[in-house]
Amino acid sequence: MARTVQCVKLKKEAEGLVVPPLPGPKGKWVYENVSQEVWSEWQAHQTRLINEKHLNLLDPDTRKYLTDQMDKYFAGEAFDKAEGHVEE
């Protein structure tokens, strides 16, 4: 049986992640509070941001920016979007 979590973005019970997607406390929080569906959506959005804005993942400021955007995304707050992307 799949593990479920009370997803902070969907605001309902949903299938959880199999393992924490990040190291440390942030990964534990995501594992306990974000559904597989929302994590997959975030990964796709993050990829669009990285590609559109030509972000360098070796830059600590870039990693902080992406973490801040991820937090906003999960909280349902306004977050940056890739300018060239049109939602379907």
GROMACS elastic network, one bead per residue, 0.5 to 0.9 nm:
[ bonds ]
;  ai    aj funct       b0    kb
    2    15     6  0.63089   500
    2    16     6  0.73855   500
    2    18     6  0.85098   500
    3    14     6  0.84029   500
    3    15     6  0.58293   500
    3    16     6  0.53705   500
    3    17     6  0.74963   500
    3    18     6  0.75895   500
    4     7     6  0.86445   500
    4    13     6  0.62486   500
    4    14     6  0.52721   500
    4    17     6  0.82077   500
    4    32     6  0.89497   500
    4    35     6  0.76043   500
    5     8     6  0.88775   500
    5    12     6  0.80812   500
    5    13     6  0.54501   500
    5    14     6  0.56454   500
    5    15     6  0.63314   500
    5    16     6  0.53377   500
    5    17     6  0.86183   500
    5    31     6  0.84246   500
    5    32     6  0.63418   500
    5    33     6  0.60022   500
    5    34     6  0.68986   500
    5    35     6  0.64002   500
    6     9     6  0.89738   500
    6    10     6  0.81539   500
    6    11     6  0.65915   500
    6    12     6  0.53590   500
    6    14     6  0.64466   500
    6    15     6  0.88246   500
    6    16     6  0.85378   500
    6    32     6  0.80570   500
    6    33     6  0.60630   500
    6    34     6  0.73980   500
    6    35     6  0.76850   500
    7    10     6  0.53714   500
    7    11     6  0.53719   500
    7    12     6  0.56559   500
    7    13     6  0.60507   500
    7    14     6  0.63785   500
    7    15     6  0.86676   500
    7    16     6  0.81869   500
    7    32     6  0.83662   500
    7    33     6  0.51732   500
    7    35     6  0.53693   500
    7    38     6  0.81379   500
    7    74     6  0.89295   500
    8    11     6  0.52151   500
    8    12     6  0.76335   500
    8    33     6  0.58638   500
    8    34     6  0.61044   500
    8    35     6  0.82392   500
    8    74     6  0.65248   500
    8    75     6  0.68245   500
    8    76     6  0.86547   500
    9    12     6  0.82201   500
    9    33     6  0.87303   500
    9    34     6  0.72288   500
    9    35     6  0.83762   500
    9    38     6  0.72368   500
    9    73     6  0.79525   500
    9    74     6  0.52389   500
    9    75     6  0.61864   500
    9    76     6  0.63537   500
   10    13     6  0.79936   500
   10    14     6  0.80865   500
   10    34     6  0.85639   500
   10    35     6  0.81150   500
   10    38     6  0.77099   500
   10    74     6  0.89049   500
   11    14     6  0.89733   500
   13    16     6  0.87793   500
   13    35     6  0.82280   500
   14    34     6  0.85307   500
   14    35     6  0.57189   500
   14    36     6  0.77716   500
   14    37     6  0.80689   500
   15    34     6  0.88605   500
   15    35     6  0.55480   500
   15    36     6  0.59349   500
   15    37     6  0.75740   500
   16    19     6  0.88033   500
   16    31     6  0.70519   500
   16    32     6  0.76312   500
   16    33     6  0.80652   500
   16    34     6  0.67027   500
   16    36     6  0.51464   500
   16    37     6  0.82552   500
   17    20     6  0.68771   500
   17    21     6  0.78541   500
   17    30     6  0.85700   500
   17    31     6  0.59494   500
   17    32     6  0.83083   500
   17    34     6  0.75996   500
   17    35     6  0.62226   500
   17    36     6  0.50023   500
   17    37     6  0.88190   500
   17    39     6  0.80946   500
   18    21     6  0.86846   500
   18    31     6  0.80206   500
   18    36     6  0.82798   500
   19    22     6  0.88874   500
   19    27     6  0.89438   500
   19    28     6  0.89841   500
   19    31     6  0.67638   500
   20    23     6  0.71682   500
   20    24     6  0.89058   500
   20    26     6  0.88932   500
   20    27     6  0.51234   500
   20    28     6  0.58050   500
   20    29     6  0.83374   500
   20    30     6  0.68925   500
   20    32     6  0.83356   500
   21    27     6  0.56148   500
   21    28     6  0.81954   500
   21    30     6  0.73678   500
   21    31     6  0.69606   500
   21    39     6  0.87874   500
   22    25     6  0.84463   500
   22    26     6  0.66705   500
   22    28     6  0.75442   500
   22    30     6  0.79929   500
   22    31     6  0.86191   500
   23    26     6  0.69050   500
   23    27     6  0.50965   500
   23    28     6  0.75123   500
   24    27     6  0.54806   500
   24    28     6  0.64442   500
   24    29     6  0.88443   500
   25    28     6  0.50139   500
   25    29     6  0.61293   500
   25    30     6  0.86467   500
   26    29     6  0.51016   500
   26    30     6  0.62249   500
   26    31     6  0.85587   500
   27    30     6  0.51310   500
   27    31     6  0.60380   500
   27    32     6  0.86049   500
   28    31     6  0.50370   500
   28    32     6  0.62060   500
   28    33     6  0.86118   500
   29    32     6  0.52008   500
   29    33     6  0.59946   500
   29    34     6  0.79935   500
   30    33     6  0.52167   500
   30    34     6  0.51793   500
   30    35     6  0.83238   500
   30    39     6  0.84070   500
   31    34     6  0.60933   500
   31    35     6  0.78860   500
   31    36     6  0.89957   500
   32    35     6  0.84591   500
   34    37     6  0.82648   500
   34    38     6  0.64471   500
   34    39     6  0.64986   500
   34    74     6  0.77081   500
   35    38     6  0.53200   500
   35    39     6  0.61372   500
   35    40     6  0.85938   500
   36    39     6  0.50839   500
   36    40     6  0.61162   500
   36    41     6  0.86169   500
   37    40     6  0.52706   500
   37    41     6  0.63210   500
   37    42     6  0.87328   500
   38    42     6  0.60989   500
   38    43     6  0.86022   500
   38    74     6  0.79791   500
   39    42     6  0.50206   500
   39    43     6  0.61887   500
   39    44     6  0.87437   500
   39    74     6  0.89063   500
   40    43     6  0.50988   500
   40    44     6  0.63743   500
   40    45     6  0.86829   500
   41    44     6  0.52642   500
   41    45     6  0.62578   500
   41    46     6  0.85981   500
   42    46     6  0.59039   500
   42    47     6  0.84618   500
   42    70     6  0.71299   500
   42    73     6  0.74778   500
   42    74     6  0.83342   500
   43    46     6  0.50302   500
   43    47     6  0.61315   500
   43    48     6  0.86868   500
   44    47     6  0.51531   500
   44    48     6  0.64075   500
   44    49     6  0.88361   500
   45    48     6  0.50980   500
   45    49     6  0.63242   500
   45    50     6  0.87071   500
   45    81     6  0.77975   500
   45    82     6  0.80590   500
   46    49     6  0.50542   500
   46    50     6  0.61624   500
   46    51     6  0.86030   500
   46    66     6  0.72903   500
   46    69     6  0.85218   500
   46    70     6  0.80091   500
   47    50     6  0.50980   500
   47    51     6  0.61192   500
   47    52     6  0.84408   500
   48    51     6  0.51989   500
   48    52     6  0.58156   500
   48    53     6  0.82049   500
   48    81     6  0.81420   500
   48    82     6  0.60123   500
   48    85     6  0.77379   500
   49    52     6  0.52598   500
   49    53     6  0.57498   500
   49    54     6  0.78384   500
   49    55     6  0.76604   500
   49    66     6  0.85427   500
   49    80     6  0.79831   500
   49    81     6  0.67850   500
   49    82     6  0.52822   500
   49    83     6  0.87597   500
   50    53     6  0.55415   500
   50    54     6  0.55237   500
   50    56     6  0.76990   500
   50    57     6  0.82436   500
   50    66     6  0.87450   500
   50    82     6  0.86660   500
   51    54     6  0.50677   500
   51    55     6  0.68324   500
   51    82     6  0.85116   500
   52    55     6  0.79978   500
   52    82     6  0.58468   500
   52    83     6  0.73269   500
   52    84     6  0.73492   500
   52    85     6  0.87601   500
   53    82     6  0.74319   500
   53    83     6  0.88345   500
   55    58     6  0.88939   500
   55    59     6  0.83317   500
   55    62     6  0.65305   500
   56    59     6  0.56602   500
   56    60     6  0.88976   500
   56    62     6  0.64816   500
   56    63     6  0.85493   500
   57    60     6  0.74525   500
   57    61     6  0.87605   500
   57    62     6  0.60112   500
   57    63     6  0.62054   500
   58    61     6  0.88304   500
   58    62     6  0.76132   500
   58    63     6  0.77440   500
   59    62     6  0.52768   500
   59    63     6  0.66008   500
   59    64     6  0.88765   500
   60    63     6  0.51027   500
   60    64     6  0.62236   500
   60    65     6  0.85746   500
   61    64     6  0.50684   500
   61    65     6  0.60728   500
   61    66     6  0.86512   500
   62    66     6  0.61838   500
   62    67     6  0.85605   500
   63    66     6  0.51568   500
   63    67     6  0.61413   500
   63    68     6  0.85845   500
   64    67     6  0.50533   500
   64    68     6  0.61021   500
   64    69     6  0.85537   500
   65    68     6  0.51330   500
   65    69     6  0.61706   500
   65    70     6  0.85821   500
   66    70     6  0.60084   500
   66    71     6  0.85801   500
   67    71     6  0.62090   500
   67    72     6  0.86727   500
   68    71     6  0.51618   500
   68    72     6  0.63220   500
   68    73     6  0.86211   500
   68    79     6  0.87791   500
   69    72     6  0.50940   500
   69    73     6  0.60383   500
   69    74     6  0.86629   500
   69    78     6  0.87889   500
   69    79     6  0.57627   500
   69    80     6  0.68533   500
   70    74     6  0.62049   500
   70    75     6  0.85230   500
   70    79     6  0.81678   500
   71    74     6  0.53230   500
   71    75     6  0.61196   500
   71    76     6  0.86555   500
   71    77     6  0.84594   500
   71    79     6  0.89067   500
   72    75     6  0.50560   500
   72    76     6  0.61040   500
   72    78     6  0.64545   500
   72    79     6  0.57581   500
   73    76     6  0.53501   500
   73    77     6  0.61347   500
   73    78     6  0.72778   500
   73    79     6  0.60096   500
   73    80     6  0.89017   500
   74    77     6  0.77001   500
   75    78     6  0.89028   500
   76    79     6  0.83263   500
   80    83     6  0.87722   500
   81    84     6  0.85987   500
   81    85     6  0.75453   500
   82    85     6  0.54703   500
   82    86     6  0.86411   500
   83    86     6  0.82202   500
